[in-house]
């Protein structure tokens, strides 16, 4: 697991964990529908910390699954999602297709 010690891996993993923590904190605040002073901060921060730790563990678990040396599960050059077919095509092809008459 030499890839786990790269700077890029940890940069990716920490970025993902920070985003996860922010999302969970936002969800906890919204779910609580209460003022910041009435929120159970101990439970909220414990949940946020747990989510961030799970994000790091997911990144460690995916070290050999996706792009080498990163925390991504998606391999480089993975085909785009079929729902995003329009975004995967170059702009020229899209313009030609939109201008072509429908038969």
C-alpha positions as a printed NumPy array, in Angstrom:
array([[  0.   ,   0.   ,   0.   ],
       [  2.7  ,   2.465,  -0.916],
       [  0.128,   4.658,  -2.704],
       [ -1.506,   5.541,   0.598],
       [  1.53 ,   7.57 ,   1.637],
       [  1.427,   9.976,  -1.311],
       [  0.636,  13.632,  -0.784],
       [ -2.08 ,  13.552,  -3.469],
       [ -3.859,  10.663,  -1.739],
       [ -4.05 ,  12.486,   1.59 ],
       [ -4.991,  15.77 ,  -0.05 ],
       [ -7.884,  13.994,  -1.796],
       [ -8.898,  12.083,   1.337],
       [ -8.876,  15.169,   3.566],
       [-10.816,  17.186,   0.989],
       [-13.456,  14.453,   0.789],
       [-13.654,  14.171,   4.578],
       [-14.016,  17.946,   4.975],
       [-16.816,  18.038,   2.405],
       [-18.541,  15.121,   4.098],
       [-18.242,  16.783,   7.499],
       [-19.682,  20.047,   6.149],
       [-22.584,  18.211,   4.515],
       [-23.389,  16.283,   7.688],
       [-23.192,  19.447,   9.794],
       [-25.579,  21.205,   7.409],
       [-27.937,  18.228,   7.523],
       [-27.848,  18.122,  11.323],
       [-28.582,  21.845,  11.535],
       [-31.445,  21.553,   9.061],
       [-32.854,  18.428,  10.697],
       [-32.737,  20.038,  14.107],
       [-34.706,  23.063,  12.914],
       [-33.585,  24.834,  16.031],
       [-31.421,  27.75 ,  16.939],
       [-27.686,  27.235,  17.201],
       [-27.813,  27.766,  20.957],
       [-30.357,  24.977,  21.512],
       [-28.57 ,  22.383,  19.359],
       [-26.978,  19.398,  21.1  ],
       [-23.478,  20.272,  19.939],
       [-21.837,  17.234,  21.524],
       [-24.044,  14.818,  19.573],
       [-23.823,  16.921,  16.41 ],
       [-20.027,  17.114,  16.458],
       [-19.789,  13.406,  17.279],
       [-21.901,  12.632,  14.211],
       [-19.841,  14.996,  12.049],
       [-16.593,  13.437,  13.299],
       [-17.864,   9.926,  12.683],
       [-18.862,  10.812,   9.127],
       [-15.441,  12.373,   8.463],
       [-13.671,   9.309,   9.887],
       [-15.789,   7.006,   7.716],
       [-14.913,   9.134,   4.702],
       [-11.194,   8.703,   5.464],
       [-11.666,   4.946,   5.899],
       [-13.525,   4.778,   2.577],
       [-10.638,   6.598,   0.921],
       [ -8.114,   4.19 ,   2.462],
       [-10.237,   1.252,   1.329],
       [-10.345,   2.562,  -2.229],
       [ -6.615,   3.166,  -2.594],
       [ -6.181,   0.339,  -5.115],
       [ -9.622,   0.581,  -6.732],
       [ -9.521,   3.814,  -8.72 ],
       [ -6.87 ,   6.249,  -9.882],
       [ -3.482,   5.14 ,  -8.577],
       [ -2.286,   7.289,  -5.701],
       [ -5.585,   9.068,  -5.138],
       [ -8.565,   8.549,  -2.862],
       [-10.927,   8.136,  -5.815],
       [-12.911,   4.986,  -6.567],
       [-13.338,   6.096, -10.173],
       [-10.607,   4.834, -12.494],
       [ -9.011,   7.334, -14.865],
       [-10.708,   7.452, -18.241],
       [-13.907,   5.889, -16.914],
       [-16.753,   6.202, -19.411],
       [-19.177,   9.018, -18.624],
       [-22.556,   8.232, -17.197],
       [-25.069,   7.472, -19.94 ],
       [-27.341,  10.211, -18.599],
       [-24.579,  12.762, -19.261],
       [-24.12 ,  11.758, -22.895],
       [-24.511,  15.356, -24.123],
       [-21.789,  16.605, -21.799],
       [-19.373,  13.881, -22.889],
       [-19.394,  14.981, -26.531],
       [-17.231,  17.816, -27.819],
       [-19.101,  21.076, -28.374],
       [-18.723,  20.823, -32.189],
       [-20.51 ,  17.466, -32.343],
       [-23.301,  18.72 , -30.132],
       [-23.82 ,  21.825, -32.304],
       [-23.986,  19.692, -35.466],
       [-26.468,  17.302, -33.877],
       [-28.703,  20.135, -32.663],
       [-28.74 ,  21.773, -36.1  ],
       [-29.456,  18.533, -37.983],
       [-33.08 ,  18.076, -39.057],
       [-35.008,  15.401, -37.234],
       [-36.311,  12.678, -39.515]])
